[in-house]
Amino acid sequence: MLDTGTALALFGLLAAALPAQTPTPTTLPAQSPLVVQLSQHQPVRVGEPLRATLVYPVYANNQLVLPQGTVVRGEIVSLHANHPRRIRAELGGDFTPFHTPVVRFHQFVLPDSTAIEFASADATDGAPIFRAVAPAHRQGGFLRQELRAGLDLVRSDAAFFLAPGRLDRLQQVLYGELPYHPERLEKGTSWTVETTAPVTLPCCIASQATPPAPARRHHFWEPATAVTAPTAPDGAWVIQAYLSTSLSSESSHQGEPILATVVEPVYNPDHSIAIPQGATLVGAITRASRARRFGRAGTLNFSFRQLEIPQAAPRNVETTLVGADSAQALALTSEGQVKQPPQDKLSLPLFLAALASRPLDQDRHGAASQTGKDAAGGAAGLGLLGTVVAAAGGAPAAAAGIGYYGAAVAVYYRWIARGKTVSFPRDTRIVVQTVARQSPAMQPAPGRAQP
């Protein structure tokens, strides 16, 4: 049995030790990129509150400070006229005054419902995230490659009609046929914003456990290979990073130096740090060409050759790009080269041309049948407005002319206009894989907890 004095002494030592074990808050520095994604459809109007979630976890000092899925709140602060979209819509009979919303996010909601205010820069480039993932090496010659490309196009077209959310997509298509319709931000629209001031966050936030997805049948319209996080072979690293500068097929040139900042620590098998958060990848543009007329898309390839780690000598590395986020649909080859995916340039022009020819198909089924054919021809050119004008005019040649106009516009944008550019804005999330190398262990700073 302990006497009273000894017990009091032990109690005092325990009380003195407790404050030292209290987790120390962590500071997320200014200019930290955050990739946020809308959780639901939102109307486009000034003052509209936005509820988004973090697409990727956020680290500071090699510690997880904001888990993936953390709720982020913001609002639409202003609207800018979107002139290119307005012009293209007006050519199709849609006179909606389209806008580009300017958004600002200001609050994190942690898993325990704690709300933390922060300041961020305004963002305007909202778009769904297309994750380009390098496929496995494929065997076969030219014919097999073309067959796979054609099958990918069929899958893409089928997904529009068969994938979940088809009723909402159909509704938006019908809205697009109206001469005016309300604007909205689509669910899944994403922005990359930067904090403008340091943010103090609790240390070692536990991420919410995600239950494993139930097994389900693979559908025809889904890609043959699912988009999953890449895994590195033995002795290699998979590095998550953000580009430090903007890249574009229109302005970048071969040999131009590029930098990327590592955003998640990479660990050795013994769980010591191999590559700390904040390390820098140094590389260069290996190929760049501008987009040209007749649908010829731009090209942009890059690679990294050096890894700079704070307080350590630079290391030469060989990397392959195995993943990248983009506001446009892009594809990666198994060698890590960026390219435009195959485009369906035939289906829509042929469909519109078939509708446009309907008014010229004269038969003996009466005026009602002819009016329906005229309406179909007008719809091919100017949507609902063309339907009304063609059906009321009673002139099959005029209705066919409206329809052929729509088919011509579709042909122009797919075959004659300048092809798409390839661009990666600043803070684009990329994934690179190094070749197999031995890594000397880098122990974390004293007092830092390992995840």
N, C-alpha and C positions, 0 to 999 in steps of 0.2 A: 504493500500500500504506500502511496505517495503522501508525504505530509503536505500541509496546506501551503507552505512557502514554495515547495517544489512545484506544486500544481499551478500556483499563480505565475511562477516564472515561465513554465511551459506555455501557459495560456497567453502570456505577453509576447513570447517569441512567435507563436502562431499568428496572433493578431498583427504583428509587425510584418510577417511574411506575406499576408494576404494581399495588401495593396501591390506588392511587387509582382504578383501573379495575374493582376488585372490586365487584360489585353489592351495594348496601346493603339489608339486610333491611327488609321493610315490615311495619308494624304494622296489623293489623285491629282497629279500635276495639271497645270493649264495646258491647253492644246492636246489633250488626250482625245483620240478619236473614239466615237461611239456610233455603232451601226444600229439604228432603231427601225422597227418595222410595225406598220399599222396592224392593229388587232381586228379591225372591222372596217366596213365601208363608211366613209365620212363625206357629208356635203361640203362643197367648196364655198365658203363664205368667211369673211373676216370675223375673228373672235370665236370661231368654232373650236371647242376643246378637242384635243387629240389624245388617244390612249395607244401607246406603242409598247413594244417589248424589245429588250436587247437581243440582237441576233447572235452575238458572241459574248463570252465572258470577258470581263475587264480585270487586268492585273496591275498591281503597283508594287514595286520593290519585290518582285517575284512571288507575290501573294495574291490570291484571288480576293478581290474586293467587291465585285459585282457579278453575280452568277448569270449565266445565260437565262433569258426569260424574265429578268427583272423588269417590272413595269416602269415606263417612263412617260410622264405627262407633259403636254405642251399645248400649243394653240396655233391657229393660222393668224398671222399678224398683218398680212397685206396680200394683195393680188396684183400680178403683173399680166398685161395682155400677152397672150401667146400667138403672135402674128403668123408664124409658119403653120401652126396647126389650124388657125382660122382660115387661111387661104386654101389649104388642102381640103378642109371640110366644105368650104363654100363651093369648090369645084364639084362636089358631090351633092349639092343641094342642102347642106346643113349650115344654118346661119347662126348657130350658137356662138356667143362671144367667149371663146375659150380663154381661160386664164391659167397662169402658173402660180400656185400658192407659195407664199413665203412663210415658212414655219419656224417656230422657236420652241425648244424644249427646256423645261425649268425644274423638273422634280423627279427624283427617284422614289419608288415605293418598294422597300425591301421586303423579303419574304415574311418578316414578322410584322408587316404593315407599317413600319416606321417610314415616315416621309422625310426626305432630305432635299432641300433646295439647292440648285446649282445654276450657274450661268453658262449659256452656250451661244455660239454664233448662229446667225440665221442661215437657213438652208433652203434652196429652191429646186434642186435637181432630184426631186422625188421620182422614183421608178421602181418597179419590181426588180428583185435581185435574180439574175440568171447565174447559176453556178456552173461554170465550165470545169469539167473534170476530165483529165486525160484518161482515155480508155486503155485497156490492156492491148498489147501488141496483137495485131490481127494478121492472119495468114490469108493468102489468096492474091490473085492477080487483078488486073484492071476491071474485068467484068464482074468479079465478085465484089470489089469495092463499090462499083456503080450500083449493083443490086442492093447492097446494104444502104447506100445513100437514098435510093428510091424507097426502100422499106421505111426508112426514118421519116420521109415525107408523108407516107401513108399513115404512119403512126401519129404524126403531128396533126394531120387533118382529122383523123378519127377521134383523137383526144378531145377536140373541141365539142363534138357531139356526144361523146360517151363518158368522159371523165366526170367526177363529182363537180357540182356547181354548174351543170349545163343549162339549167333553167335560168339562172341568173345571167349567164353569158348570152342566152337567146334574148332575154329581156333587153340587155344592153345593145344587141344588134338591132332590135326593133326600135329602141330609142334613137339609134344612129340614123334610122330612116326618116325620122321626123325633122322638119325644118328648124325646130328649136327644142331643146330638152335640157333638163337640169344637169349640172356638172357634179361629179363626185370623185373623191379620192378612193381608189380601189383598195380593198383589203390586201395586205402584203406590200403596199407601197413602202419603200425604204429610203432613208436618208442617212448620210454619214455626217455627223456634226462634231465639232470640237468644243471642248470646254474652254471658256475664256478666263477662268480663274481657278485656283486650286480648290478642291472639294475634300473636306474631312469626312471620312467614312469609318464605320466600325471595323475593327480588325477581324479577319478570318470569318467572313460571312459564309455560312453553310448553304450550299446550293440545294434546291429542292430535288428530291429523288424523282427521276422520271421512270415510270413503270415500263417494262419492256413491251414493245409493240406486239400485238397478237399476230400470229402467222395468218397470212391471207393469200388468196390466189393471185398469181401474176396475170395482169390484164394485157390484152394485145397492144393497146395504145401506149403502154408504158415502155420506156427504153429497155433494151435488152439487159443493160447493166445499170443497177440502181446507183444513184448519186450518194455515195457514202464517204465518210472521212477516210482519206488515204492512209494506208499503213506502210511503214518503211520496212524493208528487208533487214535482216540482221546486220548490224554495224552501220546502218544509215540513220539519218535524222529526217523527220518531217517538221519543217519550220513554218510557223504561222507568222506573217509579217504584213505591215502596211507600207505601201509605196510612199516615199517622202516627197515625190514630185509627180506632176501630171505627165502622162505620155499620150501621144496621139499619132496616128499614121499620117496626119496632115502637117504636123509641125516637127515631129522628131526625126532624127537622121541617124544613119548607121554610125556606130562608134560613140554616140552620145552617152556620157556616164549617167548612171542611175543609182539611187539608194533606196533601201527598204529597212524599216525598223522592226525588229523582232518584238512581238507583243505577248507571247506566252513562253515561259521558260521550258526548255527541253531538258529531260533528265536522262542520266545514265542508268543502266540496269540496277545499280545499287542505290538509286534514288538521289544521288548527288547531282548537282546542276552541271549539265554539259554546256548549254548555251543559255545565258541569263536573258531575261527580259531587258530590252533596251540595247542589245547588240545590234550591229549594223551590217547588212548585206550590201556589198559593193559590186556593181555589174555594169553592163553597157547594152545599148540597143544593137542587135545583130542584124536586123532587117527592118526596113521601113519604106513604104511607098504609098503615095496618095491614092485616094479613090478617084476613079475616072468614069467617063460617060459609058453608056451601054451596060450599066449595072456592074461594072468591075469594081469590086470592093477594095478598100485599102488593106495593107498588110502591116503587121507590127509584131516583131519577135524580140525577146530580150532574155538575158541569162545573167547569173551572178557568178563571180569568180573569186571573191574574197569575203571573209567573215571577220569583222572587227569587234573584239570583245573588250569592254572597259578593263583597264589595268592588266592587259595581256597582249602578247604579240599577235598581229594579224595572221590569219590562217588562210591558205589557199584551199578553195573548195570547188567541187564540180557539182552544179545543181541542175535540176530539171523542174520546170514549172508543171505542177500536177493539179493545180486548182487556182481559180481566179473568179472573183465576183465582177459582174458587169451589169450596166443598165440596159444592155442589148444582148440578144442571144448570140453567144460565141461558142466556138468549139475548140478543143485542144486535141492535138495529135498525140500519139503515144510517145513522141519525141519531145513534147512540151512546146510545140509551135502553135501560135494562135491563128485561127482562121474563122471565116464566116461559115456557119452551117449551110447545108444545101437549102436553096430557096425554091418554093413551089411557084413558078412563074407562069404556069399554064392553066391551072384549074379555074381561077377567078376570071381571067379574060375570056376563056372559052365559055364559061357559064353565062357571063354577061352578054357575049355575042349571041348565044342561043336565045336568051330572052329578048334581045333587040330584034331578032329576026321574026319573032312571033307575029307582030302586026302585019307583016307582008305575006303571011300564010292565009290566003283568002280561001274560004270554004262556004258552005251553004247552011250553016248552023244558026244564022240569024244575027241580028244586031247585038244581042247580049253577048254572044260568043266573041264577036269582033271587039266589043268594048273591053272585055277581059284581056284579050291579047294586046290591045293598045295600052292598057294599064300596066301589063307586065313589061312591055317595052319601055315605058316611061320610068318604071321603078328601077330598071337597070341603069338608068342614067342619072336621075336626080332624086332617088328615093321616093318618099311620100309625095313631095312636091311634083316630081315628074309623073307619078301615078295619076294625080288629080288632073294635071294639065293635059296629059295624053288621052285620058279617058273622056274628058270634057270636049276635047277638040274635034273628035270624030275624023281625024285625018291619019290613016295608017302610016303614010310616009313620014309625017312629022313625028309620030310616036316611035317609029323605028329609028329615026334620026337621033332622038334623045337617047335611046338605048345604045346606039353605036357610039355616041359621044362618051357614055360611061365606060364602054369597053375600051375605047381609045385611051382614056385617062388611065385605066388600069394597065394597059400595055405600056404606056409612057413610063409610069413609075417603076415597072418591073423590068423593062427591056432597054429603055433609052436614057432615063435620068441617071445622074451620077450615083454610083454604088455607095454603100454604107461605109462610113469611116470606122476604124478600130481605135478606141480610146479608153484609157484608164485614168480617171481623175486622181488627184492627190488623196491619200488615205484609202485607196482601193485595197481590199483584203486579198492577199495572194497566199498560196501554199507552195513551197518548194521542197524538193527532196534532194538530199545530198547523196553522193556516192559513199560507199562503205569506207569509214575511216575510224581509227582509234581516237578516242577523246580522253585527254587527261581530266580527271575529276576537278570540278571547281566547287568548293564547299560554299554554302550560303553564308551570308553575314551572320555573326553571332546574334543569337536571340530571335532569329527568323524561323518561323515554324514551317515545316515541310507539309505540302498538301497531301 
